[in-house]
């Protein structure tokens, strides 16, 4: 299945999770290791640049975190990142540099590369968001199937499927992916680099790089 491998989706120079993700062919394979990785990396961070505000919660001294945000560990928040009013970080969240985590946005067991924006009413769970990816207001990742069985990544174009072996697996957004307002990314969704999702779309499976996913499920290549 071409295009959904870790090295195809992400430029790993834009995350301190490089050493974790580079060990895996597919990015969702790293989801079960995020917690321990954060704890390990956090203990090595420069104390001149990061404060450990609570046990296993490291926040860059240049980050802007609202006093109304709720943050549980383990968590790393990178340089110049903004965490806004009433953001809810539930733990096992590795947030890169120059990110925006907005009002009423909830994060859980996820990696946000540098320059990611989840600024308004987003839910990101068991997911990985690549460099400069952006989720519009109200767009969410769904990470559990209704029947609670293992999540399957399906590529309709190539007619292939991969069993993730995980009951919880959200979305993998490649670098520069754009998700429109109020879109739902179903479990096991993979969006390739530079692809766009129309607002209010319900997305399932693989959207290859440089594509546009329309509301009716049609996928077209960018010109």
GIKA-V595523 format. One record per helix or strand of 2 or more residues. SS is the DSSP state (hx for helix, st for strand). FROM is the first residue (numbers start at 0). LEN is the number of residues. Records with the same first field share a line. If there is no record, write none. Layout:
# GIKA-V595523
SS: FROM-LEN / FROM-LEN
This chain:
# GIKA-V595523
hx: 5-4 / 11-3 / 17-4 / 26-16
st: 49-5 / 56-4 / 63-2 / 69-2 / 74-3 / 81-2 / 87-2 / 92-3 / 99-4 / 105-7 / 116-4 / 122-7 / 133-2 / 139-2 / 151-4 / 159-4 / 170-3 / 177-2 / 183-2 / 188-3 / 195-2 / 201-2 / 205-2 / 210-3 / 218-3
